[in-house]
Amino acid sequence: MGDLFRCGKCWKTFDSDKLRVLPGVRCPYCGYNIIYMIRKPTIKAVKAI
Ligand SMILES: [Zn+2]
């Protein structure tokens, strides 16, 4: 388990384990410091209102 993160620059995704290794919140691939947290892709249906 763990959340997924997405880099705001290179748009690669990585999990929180990789993120934790680095000091601060940075992309482990390109070092960009704007990271979006995205939900773990679970199979969940959402009804449209
Ligand atoms: Zn990146």
mmCIF file of the protein (N, C-alpha, C, O) and its ligand, coordinates in Angstrom:
data_MODEL
# 
_entry.id   MODEL 
# 
loop_
_entity.id 
_entity.type 
_entity.pdbx_number_of_molecules 
1 polymer     1 
2 non-polymer 1 
# 
_entity_poly.entity_id                      1 
_entity_poly.type                           'polypeptide(L)' 
_entity_poly.nstd_linkage                   no 
_entity_poly.nstd_monomer                   no 
_entity_poly.pdbx_seq_one_letter_code       MGDLFRCGKCWKTFDSDKLRVLPGVRCPYCGYNIIYMIRKPTIKAVKAI 
_entity_poly.pdbx_seq_one_letter_code_can   MGDLFRCGKCWKTFDSDKLRVLPGVRCPYCGYNIIYMIRKPTIKAVKAI 
_entity_poly.pdbx_strand_id                 A 
# 
loop_
_entity_poly_seq.entity_id 
_entity_poly_seq.num 
_entity_poly_seq.mon_id 
_entity_poly_seq.hetero 
1 1  MET n 
1 2  GLY n 
1 3  ASP n 
1 4  LEU n 
1 5  PHE n 
1 6  ARG n 
1 7  CYS n 
1 8  GLY n 
1 9  LYS n 
1 10 CYS n 
1 11 TRP n 
1 12 LYS n 
1 13 THR n 
1 14 PHE n 
1 15 ASP n 
1 16 SER n 
1 17 ASP n 
1 18 LYS n 
1 19 LEU n 
1 20 ARG n 
1 21 VAL n 
1 22 LEU n 
1 23 PRO n 
1 24 GLY n 
1 25 VAL n 
1 26 ARG n 
1 27 CYS n 
1 28 PRO n 
1 29 TYR n 
1 30 CYS n 
1 31 GLY n 
1 32 TYR n 
1 33 ASN n 
1 34 ILE n 
1 35 ILE n 
1 36 TYR n 
1 37 MET n 
1 38 ILE n 
1 39 ARG n 
1 40 LYS n 
1 41 PRO n 
1 42 THR n 
1 43 ILE n 
1 44 LYS n 
1 45 ALA n 
1 46 VAL n 
1 47 LYS n 
1 48 ALA n 
1 49 ILE n 
# 
loop_
_struct_asym.id 
_struct_asym.entity_id 
A 1 
B 2 
# 
loop_
_chem_comp.id 
_chem_comp.type 
_chem_comp.mon_nstd_flag 
ALA 'L-peptide linking' y 
ARG 'L-peptide linking' y 
ASN 'L-peptide linking' y 
ASP 'L-peptide linking' y 
CYS 'L-peptide linking' y 
GLY 'peptide linking'   y 
ILE 'L-peptide linking' y 
LEU 'L-peptide linking' y 
LYS 'L-peptide linking' y 
MET 'L-peptide linking' y 
PHE 'L-peptide linking' y 
PRO 'L-peptide linking' y 
SER 'L-peptide linking' y 
THR 'L-peptide linking' y 
TRP 'L-peptide linking' y 
TYR 'L-peptide linking' y 
VAL 'L-peptide linking' y 
ZN  non-polymer         . 
# 
_pdbx_entity_nonpoly.entity_id   2 
_pdbx_entity_nonpoly.name        ? 
_pdbx_entity_nonpoly.comp_id     ZN 
# 
_pdbx_nonpoly_scheme.asym_id         B 
_pdbx_nonpoly_scheme.entity_id       2 
_pdbx_nonpoly_scheme.mon_id          ZN 
_pdbx_nonpoly_scheme.ndb_seq_num     1 
_pdbx_nonpoly_scheme.pdb_seq_num     101 
_pdbx_nonpoly_scheme.auth_seq_num    101 
_pdbx_nonpoly_scheme.pdb_mon_id      ZN 
_pdbx_nonpoly_scheme.auth_mon_id     ZN 
_pdbx_nonpoly_scheme.pdb_strand_id   A 
_pdbx_nonpoly_scheme.pdb_ins_code    . 
# 
loop_
_atom_site.group_PDB 
_atom_site.id 
_atom_site.type_symbol 
_atom_site.label_atom_id 
_atom_site.label_alt_id 
_atom_site.label_comp_id 
_atom_site.label_asym_id 
_atom_site.label_entity_id 
_atom_site.label_seq_id 
_atom_site.pdbx_PDB_ins_code 
_atom_site.Cartn_x 
_atom_site.Cartn_y 
_atom_site.Cartn_z 
_atom_site.occupancy 
_atom_site.B_iso_or_equiv 
_atom_site.pdbx_formal_charge 
_atom_site.auth_seq_id 
_atom_site.auth_comp_id 
_atom_site.auth_asym_id 
_atom_site.auth_atom_id 
_atom_site.pdbx_PDB_model_num 
ATOM   1   N  N  . MET A 1 1  ? 0.834   -1.185 0.000   1.00 0.00 ? 1   MET A N  1 
ATOM   2   C  CA . MET A 1 1  ? 0.000   0.000  0.000   1.00 0.00 ? 1   MET A CA 1 
ATOM   3   C  C  . MET A 1 1  ? 0.871   1.237  0.000   1.00 0.00 ? 1   MET A C  1 
ATOM   4   O  O  . MET A 1 1  ? 2.093   1.156  0.118   1.00 0.00 ? 1   MET A O  1 
ATOM   5   N  N  . GLY A 1 2  ? 0.246   2.349  -0.130  1.00 0.00 ? 2   GLY A N  1 
ATOM   6   C  CA . GLY A 1 2  ? 1.011   3.584  -0.248  1.00 0.00 ? 2   GLY A CA 1 
ATOM   7   C  C  . GLY A 1 2  ? 0.465   4.417  -1.384  1.00 0.00 ? 2   GLY A C  1 
ATOM   8   O  O  . GLY A 1 2  ? -0.064  3.904  -2.370  1.00 0.00 ? 2   GLY A O  1 
ATOM   9   N  N  . ASP A 1 3  ? 0.607   5.686  -1.220  1.00 0.00 ? 3   ASP A N  1 
ATOM   10  C  CA . ASP A 1 3  ? 0.055   6.562  -2.233  1.00 0.00 ? 3   ASP A CA 1 
ATOM   11  C  C  . ASP A 1 3  ? 0.997   6.674  -3.415  1.00 0.00 ? 3   ASP A C  1 
ATOM   12  O  O  . ASP A 1 3  ? 2.201   6.439  -3.309  1.00 0.00 ? 3   ASP A O  1 
ATOM   13  N  N  . LEU A 1 4  ? 0.430   7.028  -4.506  1.00 0.00 ? 4   LEU A N  1 
ATOM   14  C  CA . LEU A 1 4  ? 1.233   7.277  -5.687  1.00 0.00 ? 4   LEU A CA 1 
ATOM   15  C  C  . LEU A 1 4  ? 1.449   8.771  -5.841  1.00 0.00 ? 4   LEU A C  1 
ATOM   16  O  O  . LEU A 1 4  ? 0.608   9.592  -5.474  1.00 0.00 ? 4   LEU A O  1 
ATOM   17  N  N  . PHE A 1 5  ? 2.592   9.087  -6.388  1.00 0.00 ? 5   PHE A N  1 
ATOM   18  C  CA . PHE A 1 5  ? 2.902   10.488 -6.632  1.00 0.00 ? 5   PHE A CA 1 
ATOM   19  C  C  . PHE A 1 5  ? 3.269   10.670 -8.082  1.00 0.00 ? 5   PHE A C  1 
ATOM   20  O  O  . PHE A 1 5  ? 3.750   9.747  -8.739  1.00 0.00 ? 5   PHE A O  1 
ATOM   21  N  N  . ARG A 1 6  ? 3.038   11.866 -8.573  1.00 0.00 ? 6   ARG A N  1 
ATOM   22  C  CA . ARG A 1 6  ? 3.362   12.156 -9.960  1.00 0.00 ? 6   ARG A CA 1 
ATOM   23  C  C  . ARG A 1 6  ? 4.127   13.460 -10.023 1.00 0.00 ? 6   ARG A C  1 
ATOM   24  O  O  . ARG A 1 6  ? 3.742   14.471 -9.434  1.00 0.00 ? 6   ARG A O  1 
ATOM   25  N  N  . CYS A 1 7  ? 5.198   13.403 -10.741 1.00 0.00 ? 7   CYS A N  1 
ATOM   26  C  CA . CYS A 1 7  ? 6.018   14.598 -10.919 1.00 0.00 ? 7   CYS A CA 1 
ATOM   27  C  C  . CYS A 1 7  ? 5.292   15.616 -11.783 1.00 0.00 ? 7   CYS A C  1 
ATOM   28  O  O  . CYS A 1 7  ? 4.629   15.251 -12.753 1.00 0.00 ? 7   CYS A O  1 
ATOM   29  N  N  . GLY A 1 8  ? 5.413   16.862 -11.442 1.00 0.00 ? 8   GLY A N  1 
ATOM   30  C  CA . GLY A 1 8  ? 4.757   17.912 -12.204 1.00 0.00 ? 8   GLY A CA 1 
ATOM   31  C  C  . GLY A 1 8  ? 5.521   18.310 -13.447 1.00 0.00 ? 8   GLY A C  1 
ATOM   32  O  O  . GLY A 1 8  ? 5.041   19.125 -14.236 1.00 0.00 ? 8   GLY A O  1 
ATOM   33  N  N  . LYS A 1 9  ? 6.686   17.755 -13.630 1.00 0.00 ? 9   LYS A N  1 
ATOM   34  C  CA . LYS A 1 9  ? 7.496   18.124 -14.785 1.00 0.00 ? 9   LYS A CA 1 
ATOM   35  C  C  . LYS A 1 9  ? 7.621   16.984 -15.781 1.00 0.00 ? 9   LYS A C  1 
ATOM   36  O  O  . LYS A 1 9  ? 7.262   17.122 -16.951 1.00 0.00 ? 9   LYS A O  1 
ATOM   37  N  N  . CYS A 1 10 ? 8.129   15.868 -15.309 1.00 0.00 ? 10  CYS A N  1 
ATOM   38  C  CA . CYS A 1 10 ? 8.333   14.747 -16.229 1.00 0.00 ? 10  CYS A CA 1 
ATOM   39  C  C  . CYS A 1 10 ? 7.158   13.778 -16.209 1.00 0.00 ? 10  CYS A C  1 
ATOM   40  O  O  . CYS A 1 10 ? 7.083   12.865 -17.032 1.00 0.00 ? 10  CYS A O  1 
ATOM   41  N  N  . TRP A 1 11 ? 6.257   13.977 -15.279 1.00 0.00 ? 11  TRP A N  1 
ATOM   42  C  CA . TRP A 1 11 ? 5.019   13.216 -15.204 1.00 0.00 ? 11  TRP A CA 1 
ATOM   43  C  C  . TRP A 1 11 ? 5.230   11.732 -14.955 1.00 0.00 ? 11  TRP A C  1 
ATOM   44  O  O  . TRP A 1 11 ? 4.361   10.911 -15.247 1.00 0.00 ? 11  TRP A O  1 
ATOM   45  N  N  . LYS A 1 12 ? 6.367   11.407 -14.424 1.00 0.00 ? 12  LYS A N  1 
ATOM   46  C  CA . LYS A 1 12 ? 6.552   10.022 -14.048 1.00 0.00 ? 12  LYS A CA 1 
ATOM   47  C  C  . LYS A 1 12 ? 5.891   9.787  -12.697 1.00 0.00 ? 12  LYS A C  1 
ATOM   48  O  O  . LYS A 1 12 ? 5.789   10.691 -11.867 1.00 0.00 ? 12  LYS A O  1 
ATOM   49  N  N  . THR A 1 13 ? 5.456   8.579  -12.504 1.00 0.00 ? 13  THR A N  1 
ATOM   50  C  CA . THR A 1 13 ? 4.803   8.246  -11.239 1.00 0.00 ? 13  THR A CA 1 
ATOM   51  C  C  . THR A 1 13 ? 5.714   7.370  -10.398 1.00 0.00 ? 13  THR A C  1 
ATOM   52  O  O  . THR A 1 13 ? 6.518   6.593  -10.914 1.00 0.00 ? 13  THR A O  1 
ATOM   53  N  N  . PHE A 1 14 ? 5.567   7.514  -9.113  1.00 0.00 ? 14  PHE A N  1 
ATOM   54  C  CA . PHE A 1 14 ? 6.377   6.722  -8.200  1.00 0.00 ? 14  PHE A CA 1 
ATOM   55  C  C  . PHE A 1 14 ? 5.618   6.622  -6.889  1.00 0.00 ? 14  PHE A C  1 
ATOM   56  O  O  . PHE A 1 14 ? 4.719   7.416  -6.613  1.00 0.00 ? 14  PHE A O  1 
ATOM   57  N  N  . ASP A 1 15 ? 5.983   5.659  -6.104  1.00 0.00 ? 15  ASP A N  1 
ATOM   58  C  CA . ASP A 1 15 ? 5.257   5.485  -4.851  1.00 0.00 ? 15  ASP A CA 1 
ATOM   59  C  C  . ASP A 1 15 ? 5.956   6.209  -3.713  1.00 0.00 ? 15  ASP A C  1 
ATOM   60  O  O  . ASP A 1 15 ? 7.037   6.775  -3.873  1.00 0.00 ? 15  ASP A O  1 
ATOM   61  N  N  . SER A 1 16 ? 5.303   6.170  -2.560  1.00 0.00 ? 16  SER A N  1 
ATOM   62  C  CA . SER A 1 16 ? 5.791   6.954  -1.435  1.00 0.00 ? 16  SER A CA 1 
ATOM   63  C  C  . SER A 1 16 ? 7.105   6.407  -0.882  1.00 0.00 ? 16  SER A C  1 
ATOM   64  O  O  . SER A 1 16 ? 7.835   7.117  -0.190  1.00 0.00 ? 16  SER A O  1 
ATOM   65  N  N  . ASP A 1 17 ? 7.401   5.154  -1.187  1.00 0.00 ? 17  ASP A N  1 
ATOM   66  C  CA . ASP A 1 17 ? 8.662   4.601  -0.703  1.00 0.00 ? 17  ASP A CA 1 
ATOM   67  C  C  . ASP A 1 17 ? 9.845   5.291  -1.359  1.00 0.00 ? 17  ASP A C  1 
ATOM   68  O  O  . ASP A 1 17 ? 10.846  5.583  -0.704  1.00 0.00 ? 17  ASP A O  1 
ATOM   69  N  N  . LYS A 1 18 ? 9.727   5.551  -2.650  1.00 0.00 ? 18  LYS A N  1 
ATOM   70  C  CA . LYS A 1 18 ? 10.804  6.246  -3.337  1.00 0.00 ? 18  LYS A CA 1 
ATOM   71  C  C  . LYS A 1 18 ? 10.896  7.693  -2.888  1.00 0.00 ? 18  LYS A C  1 
ATOM   72  O  O  . LYS A 1 18 ? 11.972  8.286  -2.819  1.00 0.00 ? 18  LYS A O  1 
ATOM   73  N  N  . LEU A 1 19 ? 9.738   8.230  -2.590  1.00 0.00 ? 19  LEU A N  1 
ATOM   74  C  CA . LEU A 1 19 ? 9.728   9.634  -2.206  1.00 0.00 ? 19  LEU A CA 1 
ATOM   75  C  C  . LEU A 1 19 ? 10.380  9.828  -0.844  1.00 0.00 ? 19  LEU A C  1 
ATOM   76  O  O  . LEU A 1 19 ? 10.989  10.862 -0.569  1.00 0.00 ? 19  LEU A O  1 
ATOM   77  N  N  . ARG A 1 20 ? 10.243  8.836  -0.018  1.00 0.00 ? 20  ARG A N  1 
ATOM   78  C  CA . ARG A 1 20 ? 10.717  8.972  1.354   1.00 0.00 ? 20  ARG A CA 1 
ATOM   79  C  C  . ARG A 1 20 ? 12.241  8.971  1.433   1.00 0.00 ? 20  ARG A C  1 
ATOM   80  O  O  . ARG A 1 20 ? 12.823  9.508  2.376   1.00 0.00 ? 20  ARG A O  1 
ATOM   81  N  N  . VAL A 1 21 ? 12.867  8.378  0.455   1.00 0.00 ? 21  VAL A N  1 
ATOM   82  C  CA . VAL A 1 21 ? 14.323  8.281  0.470   1.00 0.00 ? 21  VAL A CA 1 
ATOM   83  C  C  . VAL A 1 21 ? 14.971  9.649  0.322   1.00 0.00 ? 21  VAL A C  1 
ATOM   84  O  O  . VAL A 1 21 ? 16.029  9.924  0.889   1.00 0.00 ? 21  VAL A O  1 
ATOM   85  N  N  . LEU A 1 22 ? 14.323  10.481 -0.440  1.00 0.00 ? 22  LEU A N  1 
ATOM   86  C  CA . LEU A 1 22 ? 14.920  11.770 -0.746  1.00 0.00 ? 22  LEU A CA 1 
ATOM   87  C  C  . LEU A 1 22 ? 14.605  12.799 0.334   1.00 0.00 ? 22  LEU A C  1 
ATOM   88  O  O  . LEU A 1 22 ? 13.554  12.733 0.971   1.00 0.00 ? 22  LEU A O  1 
ATOM   89  N  N  . PRO A 1 23 ? 15.492  13.727 0.535   1.00 0.00 ? 23  PRO A N  1 
ATOM   90  C  CA . PRO A 1 23 ? 15.209  14.836 1.457   1.00 0.00 ? 23  PRO A CA 1 
ATOM   91  C  C  . PRO A 1 23 ? 14.207  15.809 0.842   1.00 0.00 ? 23  PRO A C  1 
ATOM   92  O  O  . PRO A 1 23 ? 14.459  16.387 -0.215  1.00 0.00 ? 23  PRO A O  1 
ATOM   93  N  N  . GLY A 1 24 ? 13.101  15.979 1.497   1.00 0.00 ? 24  GLY A N  1 
ATOM   94  C  CA . GLY A 1 24 ? 12.094  16.855 0.951   1.00 0.00 ? 24  GLY A CA 1 
ATOM   95  C  C  . GLY A 1 24 ? 11.276  16.126 -0.100  1.00 0.00 ? 24  GLY A C  1 
ATOM   96  O  O  . GLY A 1 24 ? 11.446  14.927 -0.320  1.00 0.00 ? 24  GLY A O  1 
ATOM   97  N  N  . VAL A 1 25 ? 10.415  16.845 -0.726  1.00 0.00 ? 25  VAL A N  1 
ATOM   98  C  CA . VAL A 1 25 ? 9.548   16.249 -1.736  1.00 0.00 ? 25  VAL A CA 1 
ATOM   99  C  C  . VAL A 1 25 ? 10.077  16.598 -3.109  1.00 0.00 ? 25  VAL A C  1 
ATOM   100 O  O  . VAL A 1 25 ? 9.891   17.708 -3.609  1.00 0.00 ? 25  VAL A O  1 
ATOM   101 N  N  . ARG A 1 26 ? 10.731  15.637 -3.695  1.00 0.00 ? 26  ARG A N  1 
ATOM   102 C  CA . ARG A 1 26 ? 11.277  15.864 -5.036  1.00 0.00 ? 26  ARG A CA 1 
ATOM   103 C  C  . ARG A 1 26 ? 11.094  14.634 -5.897  1.00 0.00 ? 26  ARG A C  1 
ATOM   104 O  O  . ARG A 1 26 ? 11.028  13.505 -5.411  1.00 0.00 ? 26  ARG A O  1 
ATOM   105 N  N  . CYS A 1 27 ? 11.016  14.884 -7.165  1.00 0.00 ? 27  CYS A N  1 
ATOM   106 C  CA . CYS A 1 27 ? 10.922  13.779 -8.101  1.00 0.00 ? 27  CYS A CA 1 
ATOM   107 C  C  . CYS A 1 27 ? 12.238  12.997 -8.106  1.00 0.00 ? 27  CYS A C  1 
ATOM   108 O  O  . CYS A 1 27 ? 13.306  13.586 -8.271  1.00 0.00 ? 27  CYS A O  1 
ATOM   109 N  N  . PRO A 1 28 ? 12.166  11.678 -7.928  1.00 0.00 ? 28  PRO A N  1 
ATOM   110 C  CA . PRO A 1 28 ? 13.394  10.874 -7.928  1.00 0.00 ? 28  PRO A CA 1 
ATOM   111 C  C  . PRO A 1 28 ? 14.016  10.745 -9.306  1.00 0.00 ? 28  PRO A C  1 
ATOM   112 O  O  . PRO A 1 28 ? 15.137  10.255 -9.443  1.00 0.00 ? 28  PRO A O  1 
ATOM   113 N  N  . TYR A 1 29 ? 13.298  11.179 -10.315 1.00 0.00 ? 29  TYR A N  1 
ATOM   114 C  CA . TYR A 1 29 ? 13.820  11.049 -11.678 1.00 0.00 ? 29  TYR A CA 1 
ATOM   115 C  C  . TYR A 1 29 ? 14.492  12.315 -12.157 1.00 0.00 ? 29  TYR A C  1 
ATOM   116 O  O  . TYR A 1 29 ? 15.591  12.270 -12.710 1.00 0.00 ? 29  TYR A O  1 
ATOM   117 N  N  . CYS A 1 30 ? 13.835  13.452 -11.945 1.00 0.00 ? 30  CYS A N  1 
ATOM   118 C  CA . CYS A 1 30 ? 14.383  14.694 -12.480 1.00 0.00 ? 30  CYS A CA 1 
ATOM   119 C  C  . CYS A 1 30 ? 14.646  15.722 -11.390 1.00 0.00 ? 30  CYS A C  1 
ATOM   120 O  O  . CYS A 1 30 ? 15.251  16.759 -11.661 1.00 0.00 ? 30  CYS A O  1 
ATOM   121 N  N  . GLY A 1 31 ? 14.204  15.459 -10.162 1.00 0.00 ? 31  GLY A N  1 
ATOM   122 C  CA . GLY A 1 31 ? 14.499  16.372 -9.077  1.00 0.00 ? 31  GLY A CA 1 
ATOM   123 C  C  . GLY A 1 31 ? 13.559  17.550 -8.965  1.00 0.00 ? 31  GLY A C  1 
ATOM   124 O  O  . GLY A 1 31 ? 13.779  18.459 -8.165  1.00 0.00 ? 31  GLY A O  1 
ATOM   125 N  N  . TYR A 1 32 ? 12.533  17.534 -9.750  1.00 0.00 ? 32  TYR A N  1 
ATOM   126 C  CA . TYR A 1 32 ? 11.560  18.623 -9.693  1.00 0.00 ? 32  TYR A CA 1 
ATOM   127 C  C  . TYR A 1 32 ? 10.829  18.591 -8.357  1.00 0.00 ? 32  TYR A C  1 
ATOM   128 O  O  . TYR A 1 32 ? 10.560  17.522 -7.810  1.00 0.00 ? 32  TYR A O  1 
ATOM   129 N  N  . ASN A 1 33 ? 10.513  19.766 -7.841  1.00 0.00 ? 33  ASN A N  1 
ATOM   130 C  CA . ASN A 1 33 ? 9.979   19.806 -6.479  1.00 0.00 ? 33  ASN A CA 1 
ATOM   131 C  C  . ASN A 1 33 ? 8.483   20.056 -6.411  1.00 0.00 ? 33  ASN A C  1 
ATOM   132 O  O  . ASN A 1 33 ? 7.950   20.369 -5.346  1.00 0.00 ? 33  ASN A O  1 
ATOM   133 N  N  . ILE A 1 34 ? 7.817   19.922 -7.522  1.00 0.00 ? 34  ILE A N  1 
ATOM   134 C  CA . ILE A 1 34 ? 6.362   20.005 -7.481  1.00 0.00 ? 34  ILE A CA 1 
ATOM   135 C  C  . ILE A 1 34 ? 5.812   18.618 -7.781  1.00 0.00 ? 34  ILE A C  1 
ATOM   136 O  O  . ILE A 1 34 ? 5.902   18.112 -8.900  1.00 0.00 ? 34  ILE A O  1 
ATOM   137 N  N  . ILE A 1 35 ? 5.244   18.030 -6.746  1.00 0.00 ? 35  ILE A N  1 
ATOM   138 C  CA . ILE A 1 35 ? 4.786   16.654 -6.836  1.00 0.00 ? 35  ILE A CA 1 
ATOM   139 C  C  . ILE A 1 35 ? 3.302   16.608 -6.544  1.00 0.00 ? 35  ILE A C  1 
ATOM   140 O  O  . ILE A 1 35 ? 2.821   17.211 -5.584  1.00 0.00 ? 35  ILE A O  1 
ATOM   141 N  N  . TYR A 1 36 ? 2.604   15.905 -7.363  1.00 0.00 ? 36  TYR A N  1 
ATOM   142 C  CA . TYR A 1 36 ? 1.185   15.720 -7.130  1.00 0.00 ? 36  TYR A CA 1 
ATOM   143 C  C  . TYR A 1 36 ? 0.942   14.355 -6.517  1.00 0.00 ? 36  TYR A C  1 
ATOM   144 O  O  . TYR A 1 36 ? 1.496   13.349 -6.960  1.00 0.00 ? 36  TYR A O  1 
ATOM   145 N  N  . MET A 1 37 ? 0.123   14.337 -5.511  1.00 0.00 ? 37  MET A N  1 
ATOM   146 C  CA . MET A 1 37 ? -0.240  13.058 -4.944  1.00 0.00 ? 37  MET A CA 1 
ATOM   147 C  C  . MET A 1 37 ? -1.499  12.551 -5.638  1.00 0.00 ? 37  MET A C  1 
ATOM   148 O  O  . MET A 1 37 ? -2.511  13.246 -5.716  1.00 0.00 ? 37  MET A O  1 
ATOM   149 N  N  . ILE A 1 38 ? -1.412  11.373 -6.118  1.00 0.00 ? 38  ILE A N  1 
ATOM   150 C  CA . ILE A 1 38 ? -2.578  10.788 -6.760  1.00 0.00 ? 38  ILE A CA 1 
ATOM   151 C  C  . ILE A 1 38 ? -2.977  9.539  -5.999  1.00 0.00 ? 38  ILE A C  1 
ATOM   152 O  O  . ILE A 1 38 ? -2.142  8.877  -5.382  1.00 0.00 ? 38  ILE A O  1 
ATOM   153 N  N  . ARG A 1 39 ? -4.205  9.239  -6.046  1.00 0.00 ? 39  ARG A N  1 
ATOM   154 C  CA . ARG A 1 39 ? -4.693  8.091  -5.301  1.00 0.00 ? 39  ARG A CA 1 
ATOM   155 C  C  . ARG A 1 39 ? -4.224  6.794  -5.948  1.00 0.00 ? 39  ARG A C  1 
ATOM   156 O  O  . ARG A 1 39 ? -4.048  6.677  -7.161  1.00 0.00 ? 39  ARG A O  1 
ATOM   157 N  N  . LYS A 1 40 ? -4.042  5.860  -5.081  1.00 0.00 ? 40  LYS A N  1 
ATOM   158 C  CA . LYS A 1 40 ? -3.691  4.552  -5.573  1.00 0.00 ? 40  LYS A CA 1 
ATOM   159 C  C  . LYS A 1 40 ? -4.819  4.034  -6.457  1.00 0.00 ? 40  LYS A C  1 
ATOM   160 O  O  . LYS A 1 40 ? -5.991  4.079  -6.083  1.00 0.00 ? 40  LYS A O  1 
ATOM   161 N  N  . PRO A 1 41 ? -4.457  3.556  -7.601  1.00 0.00 ? 41  PRO A N  1 
ATOM   162 C  CA . PRO A 1 41 ? -5.490  3.104  -8.538  1.00 0.00 ? 41  PRO A CA 1 
ATOM   163 C  C  . PRO A 1 41 ? -6.256  1.896  -8.020  1.00 0.00 ? 41  PRO A C  1 
ATOM   164 O  O  . PRO A 1 41 ? -5.819  0.754  -8.165  1.00 0.00 ? 41  PRO A O  1 
ATOM   165 N  N  . THR A 1 42 ? -7.351  2.155  -7.442  1.00 0.00 ? 42  THR A N  1 
ATOM   166 C  CA . THR A 1 42 ? -8.195  1.078  -6.950  1.00 0.00 ? 42  THR A CA 1 
ATOM   167 C  C  . THR A 1 42 ? -9.407  0.951  -7.853  1.00 0.00 ? 42  THR A C  1 
ATOM   168 O  O  . THR A 1 42 ? -9.868  1.910  -8.471  1.00 0.00 ? 42  THR A O  1 
ATOM   169 N  N  . ILE A 1 43 ? -9.880  -0.229 -7.897  1.00 0.00 ? 43  ILE A N  1 
ATOM   170 C  CA . ILE A 1 43 ? -11.075 -0.454 -8.708  1.00 0.00 ? 43  ILE A CA 1 
ATOM   171 C  C  . ILE A 1 43 ? -12.278 0.017  -7.911  1.00 0.00 ? 43  ILE A C  1 
ATOM   172 O  O  . ILE A 1 43 ? -12.755 -0.668 -7.007  1.00 0.00 ? 43  ILE A O  1 
ATOM   173 N  N  . LYS A 1 44 ? -12.736 1.147  -8.249  1.00 0.00 ? 44  LYS A N  1 
ATOM   174 C  CA . LYS A 1 44 ? -13.838 1.708  -7.494  1.00 0.00 ? 44  LYS A CA 1 
ATOM   175 C  C  . LYS A 1 44 ? -14.740 2.502  -8.425  1.00 0.00 ? 44  LYS A C  1 
ATOM   176 O  O  . LYS A 1 44 ? -14.312 3.446  -9.089  1.00 0.00 ? 44  LYS A O  1 
ATOM   177 N  N  . ALA A 1 45 ? -15.944 2.110  -8.453  1.00 0.00 ? 45  ALA A N  1 
ATOM   178 C  CA . ALA A 1 45 ? -16.882 2.802  -9.332  1.00 0.00 ? 45  ALA A CA 1 
ATOM   179 C  C  . ALA A 1 45 ? -17.450 4.015  -8.616  1.00 0.00 ? 45  ALA A C  1 
ATOM   180 O  O  . ALA A 1 45 ? -17.805 3.951  -7.439  1.00 0.00 ? 45  ALA A O  1 
ATOM   181 N  N  . VAL A 1 46 ? -17.529 5.088  -9.322  1.00 0.00 ? 46  VAL A N  1 
ATOM   182 C  CA . VAL A 1 46 ? -18.103 6.302  -8.765  1.00 0.00 ? 46  VAL A CA 1 
ATOM   183 C  C  . VAL A 1 46 ? -19.320 6.679  -9.597  1.00 0.00 ? 46  VAL A C  1 
ATOM   184 O  O  . VAL A 1 46 ? -19.231 6.874  -10.809 1.00 0.00 ? 46  VAL A O  1 
ATOM   185 N  N  . LYS A 1 47 ? -20.423 6.774  -8.938  1.00 0.00 ? 47  LYS A N  1 
ATOM   186 C  CA . LYS A 1 47 ? -21.634 7.136  -9.661  1.00 0.00 ? 47  LYS A CA 1 
ATOM   187 C  C  . LYS A 1 47 ? -21.662 8.627  -9.948  1.00 0.00 ? 47  LYS A C  1 
ATOM   188 O  O  . LYS A 1 47 ? -21.384 9.455  -9.081  1.00 0.00 ? 47  LYS A O  1 
ATOM   189 N  N  . ALA A 1 48 ? -21.994 8.934  -11.149 1.00 0.00 ? 48  ALA A N  1 
ATOM   190 C  CA . ALA A 1 48 ? -22.162 10.337 -11.496 1.00 0.00 ? 48  ALA A CA 1 
ATOM   191 C  C  . ALA A 1 48 ? -23.477 10.837 -10.923 1.00 0.00 ? 48  ALA A C  1 
ATOM   192 O  O  . ALA A 1 48 ? -24.509 10.168 -10.975 1.00 0.00 ? 48  ALA A O  1 
ATOM   193 N  N  . ILE A 1 49 ? -23.396 12.022 -10.383 1.00 0.00 ? 49  ILE A N  1 
ATOM   194 C  CA . ILE A 1 49 ? -24.612 12.586 -9.793  1.00 0.00 ? 49  ILE A CA 1 
ATOM   195 C  C  . ILE A 1 49 ? -25.525 13.119 -10.898 1.00 0.00 ? 49  ILE A C  1 
ATOM   196 O  O  . ILE A 1 49 ? -26.605 13.636 -10.611 1.00 0.00 ? 49  ILE A O  1 
HETATM 197 ZN ZN . ZN  B 2 .  ? 10.276  14.407 -12.560 1.00 0.00 2 101 ZN  A ZN 1 
# 
